[in-house]
Amino acid sequence: MLRILHTSDWHLGRKLKDHDRADEFRKFLTWLEGVIAKQKPDALIVSGDIFNTSNPPVESQEMYYSFLSRVAGKTCPNIIITAGNHDSAPFIDAPAGLMERCSVHVIGRACSDEAILLNDKQGRPGMIVCAVPFLHDYDVRTGKSEASFADIEREIKTGIMSHYAEVFVKARELRGDMDIPIVAAGHLFLDAGKTNDSEGERSLYLGTAIKVGADIFPDDAAYVALGHLHSPQKVGRDNVRYSGSPIALTFGEWGTQKTVSVVDFAGRNFAGVTEIRVPVWREMARVSGDMAGIERELRELAGRNVSVWAEVTYTGAESPGDLAGRLADITEGSLVEVLSVRNEREYESYGGGNKPGSVITIKDMKPREMLELYFEEKDIPTADREIFVELYKEILREMEIDY
């Protein structure tokens, strides 16, 4: 029986409110190395967003190459890595020739060699992988720049569908009569995929969330290894799955059980999937309420005597005064560190008409809220607001800012 291990969205180098997370990423990769040794997959598939930025820090690059050097051709005979929207396609592609000598196949930018034949652990033809990276508009669209957003969206959707269709044609030709599965890898947003608005897991196509249907993957695709959405989930069929990110990248992701997928095949067919839970190496917490409730929760967290990063949202009726200062007093000497503070009361007072005595604190407001206040002050028409909101949100996504 053939086996693959599917993961994605590592986002190596990502920080949380300027706090470094390198230790968590290192622990994940060490843990993943152990899972590979135990599960003995014929291939590891990493479906995009290896790094958090197109120019990853040296430490993140070291983690990546060190991990590959430990598992490639040793505990794992084949590795497929595709670029995501956060990755630099040229950066991912640069060492392709050297990596292929170690049975690591990297696909940064869309190309004509995305259908790849892999051998199993015995050296026999084992599977065909359609290793499709994140498809940028310049990969799939040839229209004019002055086209409308609706036309651009239609062109991109059509281009994505055509691209996958062409890769599957090549995969079938490559497979011929062999009794081996075709596995697809993709980094994209399927329209049935579930997201959390606070997770930052957005499609980054041109200012609008362009989604495609799962029907772009034909019935003879034995498994579809997806990346882009951070919550592990199947989309329609059991064999079409997002593996999700391995750690909670934002407070909004906290509480979502992170997994990697172990997938088995019998001949050409999908035989089953097992989700392996990823351990938690960093405790996080979302605390909200009035001052008494917040203090109670923070002191309970401190009593656990473990390191915790907290996001605090004040929703009380009375002004808390120096909220940041009061929180610092509560957590002083403990292992609880408040990374994010939000005062709902100040925003509501301002939004309700700038009541006398209300205090406006920009650091406690989200960018989207500031934009809404600007609309109100300038009396921007509703129809115009919708256009600007989408463009504004796109800028924030590119900057990795939670709106």
C-alpha positions as a printed Julia matrix, in Angstrom:
403×3 Matrix{Float64}:
   0.0    0.0     0.0
   1.28   3.46   -0.97
   1.35   6.3     1.6
   1.9   10.06    1.58
   2.14  12.65    4.34
   0.43  15.97    3.57
   1.16  19.28    5.3
   1.16  22.96    4.33
   1.21  26.58    5.47
   4.25  26.43    7.71
   4.79  30.2     7.44
   8.34  29.93    8.76
   9.49  33.31   10.09
   6.05  34.55   11.07
   5.81  36.54   14.28
   2.86  37.35   16.49
   2.69  41.01   17.47
   6.46  41.25   16.88
   7.13  38.25   19.13
   9.45  35.63   17.67
   8.16  32.08   17.13
  11.29  30.39   15.85
  11.33  27.95   18.77
   7.82  26.7    17.89
   8.72  26.23   14.24
  11.87  24.3    15.14
   9.9   22.04   17.46
   7.3   21.41   14.77
   9.91  20.4    12.21
  11.62  18.11   14.72
   8.23  16.56   15.57
   7.41  16.18   11.85
  10.73  14.41   11.31
   9.67  11.9    13.96
   6.25  11.41   12.36
   7.9   10.71    9.01
  10.21   8.15   10.61
   7.25   6.41   12.24
   4.72   6.57    9.39
   7.26   5.79    6.64
   5.47   7.63    3.8
   6.53   7.16    0.19
   6.29  10.92   -0.22
   5.95  14.12    1.8
   3.84  16.81    0.12
   4.08  20.41    1.36
   1.37  22.48   -0.35
   2.65  26.02   -0.22
   3.42  28.91    2.14
   6.65  27.4     3.37
   7.77  30.85    4.43
   5.8   33.8     5.69
   7.43  36.34    3.38
   9.03  36.35   -0.05
  12.38  37.25    1.54
  12.56  34.92    4.56
  15.07  35.58    7.35
  18.26  33.52    7.43
  17.08  31.6    10.5
  13.95  30.42    8.66
  16.0   29.36    5.64
  18.32  27.4     7.92
  15.35  25.57    9.47
  13.99  24.69    6.04
  17.2   23.37    4.52
  18.29  21.63    7.71
  14.97  19.77    7.91
  15.22  18.68    4.28
  18.78  17.51    4.75
  17.71  15.29    7.65
  14.77  13.57    5.93
  15.3   13.71    2.15
  16.25  10.32    0.75
  16.66   8.93    4.25
  13.41   8.56    6.17
  11.41   9.93    3.2
  12.2    8.8    -0.37
  10.32  11.65   -2.08
   9.47  15.23   -1.15
   7.23  17.56   -3.17
   7.22  21.27   -2.27
   5.09  23.88   -4.03
   5.11  27.63   -3.49
   2.21  29.45   -1.88
   1.11  33.05   -2.2
   3.46  34.09    0.62
   6.48  32.45   -0.99
   8.81  33.86   -3.61
   8.53  31.56   -6.63
  12.13  32.31   -7.78
  13.44  31.7    -4.26
  11.69  28.32   -4.04
  12.84  27.37   -7.55
  16.47  28.5    -7.21
  17.93  25.25   -5.74
  15.66  22.97   -7.83
  18.5   21.24   -9.72
  20.43  20.43   -6.56
  17.33  19.37   -4.65
  16.17  17.0    -7.35
  19.39  15.03   -6.86
  18.14  14.44   -3.3
  14.63  13.43   -4.48
  13.19  16.79   -3.44
  11.02  18.33   -6.15
  10.31  22.05   -5.77
   7.85  23.96   -7.95
   7.88  27.7    -7.34
   6.24  29.11  -10.43
   3.75  27.52  -12.83
   5.62  25.56  -15.49
   5.29  22.68  -17.94
   6.83  20.1   -15.57
   4.21  19.96  -12.84
   3.17  16.33  -13.51
   5.85  14.31  -11.71
   6.32  10.54  -11.59
   7.59   9.34   -8.21
   8.95   5.94   -7.3
   7.86   4.09   -4.17
  10.19   2.85   -1.43
  11.09  -0.2    -3.55
  12.12   1.99   -6.48
   9.08   1.11   -8.61
   6.7    3.69  -10.16
   4.48   4.67   -7.25
   2.36   7.74   -8.07
   1.93  10.77  -10.28
   1.83  14.11   -8.45
   0.31  17.17  -10.11
   2.46  19.67   -8.21
   0.68  22.95   -8.92
   1.93  26.03   -7.01
  -0.08  29.14   -6.18
  -1.25  30.52   -9.52
  -0.75  34.26   -9.81
  -2.79  36.31  -12.24
   0.23  36.57  -14.57
   0.34  32.75  -14.7
  -3.22  32.29  -15.89
  -4.41  35.59  -17.35
  -3.55  37.3   -20.63
  -6.22  40.03  -20.65
  -5.65  43.77  -20.69
  -4.85  45.63  -17.47
  -7.77  48.04  -17.95
 -10.35  45.24  -17.76
 -13.03  45.44  -15.08
 -12.68  43.52  -11.82
 -15.51  41.2   -12.9
 -13.73  40.42  -16.18
 -10.42  39.89  -14.41
 -12.04  37.52  -11.92
 -13.64  35.5   -14.71
 -10.34  35.31  -16.6
  -8.44  34.16  -13.52
 -11.02  31.48  -12.68
 -10.99  30.22  -16.26
  -7.21  30.27  -16.29
  -6.94  28.27  -13.06
  -9.37  25.66  -14.34
  -7.55  25.38  -17.67
  -4.18  25.08  -15.98
  -5.28  22.18  -13.77
  -6.98  20.48  -16.73
  -3.74  20.62  -18.74
  -1.68  19.21  -15.87
  -4.11  16.32  -15.41
  -3.92  15.5   -19.13
  -0.13  15.22  -18.79
  -0.51  13.15  -15.6
  -2.78  10.63  -17.34
  -0.38  10.36  -20.25
   2.5    9.8   -17.83
   0.6    7.12  -15.92
  -0.57   5.18  -18.96
  -1.73   1.72  -17.92
   0.14   1.68  -14.61
  -1.98   0.9   -11.54
  -0.82   3.95   -9.55
  -2.69   6.97   -8.16
  -2.72  10.55   -9.38
  -2.31  12.98   -6.49
  -2.89  16.71   -6.9
  -1.26  19.46   -4.84
  -2.72  22.96   -4.89
  -2.51  26.24   -3.02
  -5.83  27.98   -3.63
  -9.21  28.89   -2.16
 -12.01  26.42   -2.89
 -15.46  27.95   -2.6
 -16.59  25.36   -0.04
 -13.57  25.96    2.18
 -14.19  27.35    5.66
 -12.26  30.28    7.1
 -12.33  32.37   10.23
 -12.38  36.12    9.56
  -9.77  36.72   12.24
  -7.34  34.09   10.98
  -5.71  36.06    8.19
  -6.17  33.13    5.8
  -7.33  35.04    2.77
  -7.06  34.65   -0.95
  -4.66  37.31   -2.2
  -5.92  37.66   -5.76
  -6.18  41.32   -6.79
  -8.35  42.63   -3.98
 -11.16  40.12   -4.16
 -11.38  36.61   -2.75
 -11.4   34.58   -5.95
 -12.6   31.05   -5.29
 -13.0   28.05   -7.56
 -15.09  24.94   -7.21
 -13.72  21.59   -6.1
 -14.91  20.22   -9.45
 -11.67  21.46  -11.04
 -10.23  18.23   -9.63
 -11.45  15.27  -11.72
 -12.78  12.02  -10.31
  -9.56  10.2   -11.14
  -7.62  12.4    -8.72
  -7.09   9.9    -5.91
  -6.25  12.66   -3.41
  -6.03  16.47   -3.45
  -3.45  17.91   -1.03
  -4.5   21.52   -0.49
  -2.86  24.51    1.13
  -3.94  28.11    1.82
  -6.66  27.76    4.47
  -5.32  27.32    7.98
  -8.04  25.11    9.46
  -7.74  21.35    8.72
 -10.81  20.27    6.76
 -12.16  18.19    3.94
 -13.94  19.94    1.08
 -16.85  17.91   -0.2
 -15.09  14.56   -0.55
 -12.91  12.78    2.01
 -10.03  12.82   -0.45
 -10.01  16.61   -0.99
  -8.37  18.18    2.06
  -6.67  21.22    3.53
  -4.06  20.1     6.04
  -4.05  23.55    7.67
  -1.2   25.39    9.38
   0.82  23.44   11.98
   0.64  26.09   14.69
  -1.91  28.76   15.6
  -0.57  31.72   13.64
  -2.98  34.25   15.16
  -5.16  34.48   18.24
  -8.1   33.78   15.93
  -6.67  30.34   15.17
  -6.21  29.47   18.82
  -8.37  26.5    19.8
  -8.28  24.91   16.33
  -6.7   21.48   16.53
  -3.77  21.45   14.11
  -2.99  18.27   12.16
  -1.0   16.68    9.38
  -2.62  14.12    7.07
  -1.39  10.58    6.46
  -3.04   9.26    3.27
  -3.06   5.67    2.01
  -3.77   4.35   -1.49
  -4.62   0.95   -2.95
  -3.63   0.83   -6.59
  -5.12   3.91   -8.26
  -7.6    4.52   -5.47
  -7.79   6.5    -2.25
  -7.89   4.06    0.67
  -8.2    6.38    3.67
  -6.73   9.26    5.64
  -5.56   9.61    9.24
  -5.22  13.03   10.85
  -2.29  13.19   13.28
  -2.59  15.91   15.9
   0.23  18.43   16.12
   1.34  19.18   19.71
   0.97  22.69   21.11
   4.25  24.37   22.03
   2.92  27.82   22.85
  -0.1   28.51   25.04
  -2.32  31.37   23.92
  -5.52  32.82   25.34
  -8.27  35.25   24.35
  -9.65  37.12   27.35
 -12.63  39.48   27.26
 -15.14  41.07   29.61
 -15.28  43.83   32.19
 -12.29  44.61   34.38
 -13.27  42.15   37.12
 -13.75  39.34   34.63
 -10.5   40.08   32.83
  -8.54  40.19   36.08
 -10.06  36.89   37.21
  -9.17  35.14   33.94
  -5.64  36.55   33.83
  -4.97  35.5    37.42
  -6.27  32.0    36.63
  -3.89  31.83   33.67
  -1.02  33.07   35.83
  -1.82  30.39   38.41
  -1.09  27.68   35.85
   2.57  28.74   35.96
   3.09  28.22   32.21
   4.07  30.76   29.6
   0.95  32.24   27.95
   0.48  34.92   25.31
  -2.85  36.69   25.78
  -5.15  38.9    23.74
  -7.37  41.07   25.93
 -10.6   42.78   24.84
 -12.31  45.1    27.33
 -16.11  45.19   26.94
 -17.13  46.76   30.26
 -19.52  49.69   30.61
 -17.19  51.87   32.7
 -13.99  53.46   31.51
 -11.06  51.27   32.6
  -8.68  54.22   32.73
  -5.12  53.18   31.91
  -6.11  49.73   30.6
  -2.61  48.71   29.51
  -1.18  49.78   32.85
  -3.79  47.88   34.83
  -3.15  44.74   32.8
   0.59  45.09   33.38
  -0.02  45.29   37.14
  -2.2   42.17   37.07
   0.33  40.08   35.12
   3.49  41.42   36.79
   5.74  38.61   37.96
   3.75  35.94   36.13
   4.37  34.0    32.92
   1.38  35.66   31.26
   2.26  38.27   28.65
  -0.46  40.45   27.13
   0.39  40.95   23.45
  -2.79  42.65   22.26
  -5.17  45.04   24.04
  -8.47  46.29   22.68
 -10.93  48.63   24.35
 -14.39  48.08   22.84
 -15.92  50.82   24.98
 -13.72  53.57   23.54
 -14.56  52.58   20.0
 -18.29  52.35   20.72
 -18.26  55.78   22.4
 -16.56  57.33   19.43
 -18.7   55.53   16.89
 -21.82  56.52   18.78
 -21.24  60.2    18.26
 -18.07  61.18   20.11
 -19.68  61.58   23.51
 -18.19  64.22   25.82
 -15.36  62.8    27.87
 -14.75  59.8    25.63
 -11.15  58.98   24.84
 -10.06  57.88   21.37
  -7.1   55.51   21.44
  -5.98  54.48   17.98
  -3.91  51.53   19.22
  -7.11  49.95   20.56
  -8.87  50.14   17.21
  -8.54  47.83   14.24
  -7.74  49.36   10.83
 -11.14  48.41    9.42
 -12.83  50.32   12.26
 -10.77  53.39   11.54
 -11.79  53.2     7.9
 -15.46  53.0     8.88
 -15.08  56.07   11.07
 -13.47  57.9     8.17
 -16.45  57.0     5.98
 -18.81  58.41    8.58
 -16.87  61.66    9.0
 -16.6   62.26    5.24
 -20.13  60.98    4.5
 -18.87  58.57    1.83
 -21.76  56.96   -0.16
 -22.49  53.32    0.71
 -21.84  52.06   -2.83
 -18.37  53.64   -2.83
 -17.58  52.24    0.6
 -17.93  48.64   -0.6
 -15.32  49.19   -3.31
 -12.84  50.88   -0.98
 -13.31  48.29    1.76
 -12.24  45.43   -0.53
  -9.18  47.33   -1.75
  -8.27  48.4     1.79
  -8.63  44.84    3.1
  -6.35  43.61    0.35
  -3.6   46.0     1.44
  -3.96  44.79    5.03
  -3.77  41.15    3.89
  -0.56  41.82    2.04
   0.84  43.44    5.2
  -0.4   40.54    7.39
  -2.51  42.91    9.46
  -5.65  41.62   11.16
  -8.46  43.91   10.08
